[in-house]
Amino acid sequence: MNGFAHSAIGFGVGFAIAESANTEPLQTVLLIGAGSLSALVPDLDINGKLANKMTLPHQFLKTITTLVGCLIIYLTLAHNLSIETWQGIGLGVALVGTAQWISKRFMLSITGMLIIAAGLFLAKLWLTLFGIYVFIASFLSHRTYTHSLLGLAAFSCIAWMFSRDAGIHDLFLACSLGYASHLLADMKWLPSNKKGVKLFLPLSKKSF
């Protein structure tokens, strides 16, 4: 199922929670947004659609890093040879070499670390934990742990802390049920989902 469909289902989840709680207009919008975004979170794994949209294109960063490395080498060679010159050449070569390893996984990992840093700076535990979630997701194959009950439990804990911080209890439901809706929509009961999801990882690799 594509990202738009998952987001639409999450939208419906958030709207239903807002209607049942008879919330104010501003809270209704917040719950709808939380449901829609949470329904996309499982796709933060390395080949997920949201991961590609959340980070800078890795090819862009690879090109920039290569150019910077080449520029350092050029500027270093434009001066007289010395120990500092060889250090400059070494730095330039290191950057060019590093650029070849930049990938989608690298970009997602960096994004996770930036979120962790933001959480620590703002003293928001839920944001720090979400950054850790994103960082771990950068090393996971698509439709594995982020599409399992373990992933749902981890995200629900983050959502609970977030809802307490925001002072809106229904945010927990919107986020958790929005996430859960993604897992349900990716299960084999839909004809388009031949792969399904491995709900009980790491205990079982059976797809549902």
C-alpha positions as CSV (number, residue, x, y, z in Angstrom):
1,M,0.0,0.0,0.0
2,N,1.3,3.4,-0.9
3,G,2.0,6.3,1.5
4,F,-1.0,8.3,0.5
5,A,-3.4,5.4,1.3
6,H,-1.7,4.8,4.7
7,S,-1.9,8.5,5.5
8,A,-5.6,8.6,4.5
9,I,-6.4,5.7,6.8
10,G,-4.5,7.5,9.6
11,F,-6.5,10.6,8.9
12,G,-9.7,8.6,9.4
13,V,-8.4,7.2,12.6
14,G,-7.5,10.6,14.0
15,F,-10.9,12.0,12.9
16,A,-12.8,9.2,14.5
17,I,-11.0,9.7,17.8
18,A,-11.6,13.4,17.7
19,E,-15.3,12.9,17.0
20,S,-15.7,10.3,19.8
21,A,-14.0,12.7,22.2
22,N,-15.9,15.7,20.9
23,T,-12.7,17.8,20.9
24,E,-12.3,21.4,20.1
25,P,-11.4,22.3,16.4
26,L,-7.7,22.9,17.2
27,Q,-7.4,19.6,19.0
28,T,-9.3,17.9,16.2
29,V,-6.8,19.1,13.6
30,L,-3.9,18.0,15.9
31,L,-5.4,14.5,16.3
32,I,-6.0,14.1,12.6
33,G,-2.4,15.2,11.8
34,A,-1.0,12.9,14.5
35,G,-3.0,9.9,13.1
36,S,-1.9,10.7,9.5
37,L,1.8,11.0,10.3
38,S,1.9,8.1,12.7
39,A,0.4,5.9,10.0
40,L,3.6,6.6,7.9
41,V,6.1,6.0,10.7
42,P,6.6,2.2,10.1
43,D,8.0,3.1,6.6
44,L,11.0,4.8,8.3
45,D,13.0,1.7,7.7
46,I,15.7,1.8,5.1
47,N,13.6,1.1,2.1
48,G,10.4,2.7,3.3
49,K,8.8,5.5,1.4
50,L,8.9,7.9,4.4
51,A,12.6,7.4,4.9
52,N,13.3,8.7,1.4
53,K,11.2,11.8,1.9
54,M,12.5,12.5,5.4
55,T,16.2,12.8,4.5
56,L,18.2,14.8,2.0
57,P,18.9,12.8,-1.2
58,H,22.1,10.8,-0.5
59,Q,23.4,11.4,-4.1
60,F,23.3,15.1,-3.4
61,L,25.4,14.8,-0.2
62,K,27.7,12.4,-1.9
63,T,28.4,14.9,-4.7
64,I,28.9,17.8,-2.3
65,T,31.3,15.8,-0.1
66,T,33.3,14.7,-3.2
67,L,33.5,18.3,-4.4
68,V,34.7,19.6,-1.0
69,G,37.3,16.9,-0.8
70,C,38.6,17.7,-4.3
71,L,38.6,21.4,-3.5
72,I,40.7,20.8,-0.4
73,I,43.2,18.8,-2.4
74,Y,43.4,21.5,-5.0
75,L,43.9,24.3,-2.5
76,T,46.5,22.3,-0.7
77,L,48.5,21.5,-3.8
78,A,48.5,25.2,-4.7
79,H,50.8,25.9,-1.8
80,N,54.4,24.7,-1.1
81,L,54.8,21.1,0.1
82,S,55.0,20.7,3.8
83,I,53.6,18.5,6.6
84,E,50.5,20.6,6.6
85,T,50.1,20.1,2.9
86,W,50.2,16.4,3.2
87,Q,47.6,16.6,6.0
88,G,45.4,18.7,3.7
89,I,45.8,16.1,0.9
90,G,45.0,13.3,3.3
91,L,41.8,15.1,4.5
92,G,40.7,15.7,0.9
93,V,41.3,12.1,0.0
94,A,39.5,10.9,3.1
95,L,36.4,13.1,2.2
96,V,36.3,11.8,-1.4
97,G,36.6,8.2,0.0
98,T,33.9,8.8,2.6
99,A,31.6,10.1,-0.1
100,Q,31.5,6.8,-1.8
101,W,30.0,5.2,1.3
102,I,27.2,7.7,1.7
103,S,23.8,6.0,1.1
104,K,20.2,6.2,2.1
105,R,21.0,4.3,5.3
106,F,23.7,6.9,6.1
107,M,21.3,9.8,5.6
108,L,18.6,8.2,7.7
109,S,21.1,7.5,10.5
110,I,22.3,11.1,10.4
111,T,18.6,12.2,10.6
112,G,18.1,10.0,13.6
113,M,21.2,11.5,15.4
114,L,20.0,15.0,14.7
115,I,16.6,14.2,16.2
116,I,18.4,12.7,19.3
117,A,20.5,15.9,19.6
118,A,17.3,18.0,19.4
119,G,15.6,16.0,22.0
120,L,18.6,16.3,24.4
121,F,18.9,20.0,23.7
122,L,15.2,20.6,24.4
123,A,15.1,18.1,27.3
124,K,12.3,16.1,25.7
125,L,12.6,12.4,26.4
126,W,10.0,11.4,23.8
127,L,11.9,13.3,21.1
128,T,15.2,11.7,22.0
129,L,13.6,8.2,22.0
130,F,12.0,9.0,18.6
131,G,15.4,9.9,17.3
132,I,16.7,6.5,18.6
133,Y,13.8,4.8,16.8
134,V,14.7,6.5,13.5
135,F,18.4,5.7,14.0
136,I,17.7,2.0,14.7
137,A,15.2,1.9,11.7
138,S,18.0,3.0,9.4
139,F,19.6,-0.4,9.9
140,L,16.4,-2.4,9.5
141,S,15.2,-4.1,6.3
142,H,11.8,-3.0,5.0
143,R,8.7,-4.6,6.6
144,T,10.6,-6.1,9.5
145,Y,10.7,-4.8,13.1
146,T,9.1,-1.4,12.3
147,H,6.2,-3.5,11.0
148,S,5.9,-5.7,14.0
149,L,4.1,-5.6,17.4
150,L,7.5,-4.8,19.0
151,G,7.8,-1.7,16.8
152,L,4.2,-0.8,17.7
153,A,4.9,-1.1,21.4
154,A,8.1,1.0,21.1
155,F,6.3,3.8,19.2
156,S,3.3,3.6,21.6
157,C,5.7,4.3,24.5
158,I,7.0,7.3,22.7
159,A,3.4,8.4,21.9
160,W,2.4,8.1,25.5
161,M,5.3,10.4,26.6
162,F,4.4,12.8,23.8
163,S,0.8,13.0,24.8
164,R,1.7,13.6,28.4
165,D,4.1,16.4,27.4
166,A,1.4,18.0,25.2
167,G,-1.3,17.5,27.9
168,I,-3.7,15.8,25.4
169,H,-4.5,12.2,26.3
170,D,-6.2,11.4,23.0
171,L,-2.9,12.1,21.2
172,F,-1.7,8.7,22.5
173,L,-4.6,7.0,20.9
174,A,-4.3,8.8,17.6
175,C,-0.6,8.0,17.3
176,S,-0.8,4.4,18.5
177,L,-3.9,3.5,16.4
178,G,-2.5,5.4,13.4
179,Y,0.7,3.3,13.6
180,A,-1.4,0.1,14.1
181,S,-3.5,0.9,11.0
182,H,-0.3,0.8,8.9
183,L,0.4,-2.8,10.1
184,L,-3.2,-3.9,9.4
185,A,-3.2,-2.3,6.0
186,D,0.0,-4.1,5.0
187,M,-1.2,-7.6,6.1
188,K,-1.9,-10.4,3.6
189,W,-5.7,-10.1,4.0
190,L,-5.5,-7.5,1.3
191,P,-4.9,-9.1,-2.2
192,S,-2.3,-6.5,-3.1
193,N,-0.1,-7.5,-0.1
194,K,1.7,-10.7,-1.0
195,K,4.6,-10.1,1.4
196,G,2.6,-9.3,4.5
197,V,4.1,-8.3,7.8
198,K,6.1,-10.3,10.4
199,L,4.1,-9.2,13.4
200,F,5.8,-11.4,16.0
201,L,9.5,-10.6,15.3
202,P,11.9,-11.7,16.8
203,L,9.9,-14.6,18.1
204,S,8.6,-15.7,14.7
205,K,9.3,-14.8,11.1
206,K,5.9,-15.9,9.9
207,S,4.2,-13.3,7.7
208,F,0.5,-12.4,8.2
